[in-house]
Amino acid sequence: MEQASRSSTLSISPMPSCLCLPLIFICLTLCDMKNTVTIRLDDELERMLETFCRRSKRKRSEVVRDALRRQLALLMFEQLRQKVMPFAEARGYLTDEDVFKSVS
């Protein structure tokens, strides 16, 4: 079967700049994929990715880019939070609830 022979390596690229040129009945898409990242997936993660892509009718690279974007945003938020925590604690903000009380 095709899936058994495929490697568990996935290449992804950041947002492509695409140009779609309609030609009578044909649409030609030109993409400039400058950056790629190759990752290795264990069997379970590959199965999860394949299942999700099949159910959502999305491409693997699209799903991985979205997941990477979300994870990086979360990690950047956590880094920023760690940086500002000493300043917040000095002003009496010790928990999320303290912040919510102030802004509500």
Number of C-alpha atoms within 10 A of each C-alpha: 5 5 8 7 7 8 10 15 12 15 13 17 16 15 13 12 10 11 12 11 11 10 8 6 6 9 11 11 10 12 12 11 13 10 11 11 10 10 11 12 14 10 10 9 12 17 13 11 17 16 12 15 16 12 9 10 9 12 13 17 15 15 16 16 15 12 12 12 12 12 12 12 12 12 11 12 12 11 11 11 12 11 11 10 14 13 11 15 11 9 9 11 17 13 11 8 10 12 13 10 9 8 7 5
